[in-house]
């Protein structure tokens, strides 16, 4: 895989981690206002949708190849997104 494609996927993974963090915060608010069955079904759909969307993006960029450092970039983006959300809520 070319270096430019790897760099694109790393950046997209990082940004998707930030997006996932924000979407998780939004979804977390709905979990306290619903019934147990609704909580489970919404959580399962949320996780499946986000995983499928991420792999669809990977398929578009680099034909679906997944490497461990893409996961690290995704986790770093998620942690950075959590940092931004908590910083925004504290101000």
C-alpha positions in Angstrom: 0.0 0.0 0.0 1.3 3.4 -0.9 2.4 5.8 1.8 0.0 8.5 0.7 -3.0 6.1 1.1 -1.7 5.0 4.5 -1.5 8.7 5.6 -5.1 9.3 4.3 -6.4 6.4 6.2 -4.6 7.5 9.4 -6.1 10.9 9.2 -9.6 9.6 8.4 -9.3 7.1 11.3 -8.3 9.9 13.6 -11.2 12.1 12.5 -13.7 9.2 12.6 -12.5 8.6 16.2 -13.5 12.1 17.1 -16.8 11.7 15.3 -17.5 8.4 17.1 -16.7 10.1 20.5 -19.3 12.8 19.7 -21.9 10.4 18.5 -21.4 8.2 21.5 -22.0 11.2 23.8 -25.2 11.9 22.0 -26.3 8.3 22.1 -25.5 8.0 25.8 -28.0 10.7 26.6 -30.8 8.7 25.1 -30.0 5.6 27.2 -31.3 7.1 30.4 -34.7 8.0 29.0 -35.9 4.7 27.5 -36.9 1.1 28.4 -34.4 -1.8 28.7 -35.3 -3.4 25.4 -34.9 -0.1 23.6 -31.5 0.5 25.2 -30.2 -2.8 24.1 -31.5 -2.6 20.5 -30.3 1.0 20.1 -26.8 0.2 21.4 -26.4 -2.8 19.1 -27.6 -0.8 16.1 -25.3 2.1 17.0 -22.2 -0.1 17.3 -23.0 -2.1 14.1 -23.8 1.1 12.1 -20.5 2.8 13.2 -18.4 -0.3 12.5 -20.0 -0.8 9.1 -19.6 2.9 8.2 -15.9 2.8 9.2 -15.2 -0.3 7.1 -17.1 1.2 4.2 -14.9 4.3 4.4 -11.8 2.0 4.5 -13.1 0.1 1.5 -13.5 3.4 -0.5 -10.0 4.6 0.4 -7.8 1.5 0.4 -10.0 -1.4 -0.7 -10.8 -2.5 2.8 -7.3 -3.2 4.1 -7.1 -2.9 7.9 -3.9 -2.5 9.8 -3.3 -2.3 13.5 -2.0 1.3 13.4 -5.4 2.3 11.9 -7.0 1.1 15.1 -4.4 3.1 17.1 -5.3 6.2 15.2 -9.0 5.6 15.7 -8.4 5.2 19.5 -6.3 8.3 19.6 -9.0 10.2 17.8 -11.6 8.9 20.2 -9.6 9.9 23.2 -9.0 13.3 21.7 -12.7 13.7 21.0 -13.4 12.8 24.6 -10.9 15.4 25.7 -12.6 18.0 23.5 -16.1 17.1 24.8 -15.1 17.2 28.5 -13.2 20.5 27.9 -16.3 22.0 26.2 -18.6 20.8 29.1 -16.3 22.3 31.8 -16.3 25.8 30.2 
